[in-house]
Amino acid sequence: MTTRNFNVRIDENLGTEASKILANYGLSPAQAIKLFFNQVVATKQVPLSFDYKSAEKQPSEKLLNAIRELENGETSTYESLDDFVKAFK
């Protein structure tokens, strides 16, 4: 198979930030570009979004409050599921 080189100029900061994100996927920039090109050829479309689940996502304030309440013993217990449901009606 014959290969072809592409030279692309991008902002240094953009390259650095993109490389960090790609590393979370275990991809190098070259691998990501190959993946992009393969997707374009396979679908005959330009992929406009990627499903990214960052390991760096922060928990919501609501979740953090619930964790604090649990750690402080501010919880309620119920004898049965029926008792639980009644408490919320």
C-alpha positions as CSV (number, residue, x, y, z in Angstrom):
1,M,0.0,0.0,0.0
2,T,1.3,3.4,-0.9
3,T,1.2,6.1,1.7
4,R,0.8,9.8,1.5
5,N,2.0,12.6,3.8
6,F,-0.2,15.5,4.9
7,N,1.4,18.5,6.5
8,V,-1.0,20.6,8.5
9,R,-0.2,23.8,10.4
10,I,-2.3,24.4,13.5
11,D,-2.0,26.7,16.5
12,E,0.5,25.3,19.0
13,N,-2.0,25.6,21.9
14,L,-4.7,23.8,19.9
15,G,-2.3,21.0,19.1
16,T,-1.3,20.6,22.7
17,E,-4.9,20.6,24.1
18,A,-6.1,18.2,21.4
19,S,-3.2,15.9,22.1
20,K,-4.2,15.7,25.8
21,I,-7.8,14.8,24.9
22,L,-6.7,12.3,22.3
23,A,-4.4,10.7,24.9
24,N,-7.4,9.9,27.0
25,Y,-8.6,7.7,24.1
26,G,-5.1,6.2,23.7
27,L,-4.7,7.9,20.4
28,S,-1.8,9.9,18.9
29,P,-2.7,12.9,16.7
30,A,-1.7,10.9,13.6
31,Q,-3.9,8.0,14.6
32,A,-6.8,10.4,15.2
33,I,-6.4,11.9,11.8
34,K,-6.3,8.4,10.2
35,L,-9.5,7.5,12.2
36,F,-11.2,10.7,11.0
37,F,-10.3,10.0,7.3
38,N,-11.4,6.3,7.6
39,Q,-14.8,7.5,9.0
40,V,-15.2,10.0,6.2
41,V,-14.6,7.3,3.6
42,A,-16.8,4.7,5.3
43,T,-19.8,7.0,5.8
44,K,-19.2,9.5,2.9
45,Q,-19.9,12.2,5.5
46,V,-17.8,14.4,7.7
47,P,-18.4,13.4,11.3
48,L,-19.6,16.5,13.2
49,S,-19.6,15.2,16.7
50,F,-17.8,12.6,18.7
51,D,-19.2,10.9,21.9
52,Y,-16.6,11.9,24.4
53,K,-16.8,10.8,28.0
54,S,-14.1,12.6,29.9
55,A,-12.5,11.1,32.9
56,E,-12.1,14.7,34.1
57,K,-15.8,15.4,34.4
58,Q,-16.7,16.8,37.8
59,P,-19.7,15.6,39.9
60,S,-22.7,17.9,40.1
61,E,-23.3,20.1,43.1
62,K,-26.4,18.0,43.9
63,L,-24.3,14.8,44.0
64,L,-21.7,16.4,46.1
65,N,-24.4,17.6,48.6
66,A,-25.8,14.1,48.7
67,I,-22.4,12.7,49.5
68,R,-21.8,15.2,52.2
69,E,-25.2,14.4,53.8
70,L,-24.3,10.7,53.7
71,E,-20.9,11.3,55.3
72,N,-22.5,13.4,58.0
73,G,-25.1,10.8,58.8
74,E,-27.9,12.9,57.5
75,T,-29.8,10.0,56.0
76,S,-33.1,8.4,56.4
77,T,-33.7,4.6,56.6
78,Y,-37.0,2.8,56.0
79,E,-38.2,-0.6,57.0
80,S,-39.6,-1.4,53.6
81,L,-40.0,-0.1,50.1
82,D,-43.7,0.7,50.9
83,D,-42.5,2.9,53.8
84,F,-40.0,4.6,51.5
85,V,-42.7,5.3,48.8
86,K,-45.1,6.7,51.5
87,A,-42.4,9.1,52.7
88,F,-42.2,10.7,49.3
89,K,-45.9,11.0,48.6
